[in-house]
């Protein structure tokens, strides 16, 4: 099942890359901003609950799709860029096993504990 989920996330990352290609921005910008959603991890400096909340906000694909949709509707390429980056980054993190977090700690995710062999 893990392989199937990873293949699905690879397809989503490919979709994000394809959608980025429709925007009027250079490729280096995608690469430069790709890790920007990880700024949500700074919440862990405050406490575990805030860290999990911020991490999950910055890695929520539904929110990413919503931002992208608003960008499409308003013909705002910056919102489209933000949505694509959030979506693509979340897919990449899930390929690596970094899923949405529980408030118990960073290693406790919605698809299992990090580092634990499933």
HELIX and SHEET records of a PDB file:
HELIX    1   1 UNK A    2  UNK A   21  1                                  20    
HELIX    2   2 UNK A   27  UNK A   33  1                                   7    
HELIX    3   3 UNK A   36  UNK A   45  5                                  10    
HELIX    4   4 UNK A   48  UNK A   58  1                                  11    
HELIX    5   5 UNK A   61  UNK A   73  1                                  13    
HELIX    6   6 UNK A   77  UNK A   95  1                                  19    
SHEET    1   A 3 UNK A 101  UNK A 102  0                                        
SHEET    2   A 3 UNK A 105  UNK A 109 -1                                        
SHEET    3   A 3 UNK A 112  UNK A 113 -1                                        
END                                                                             
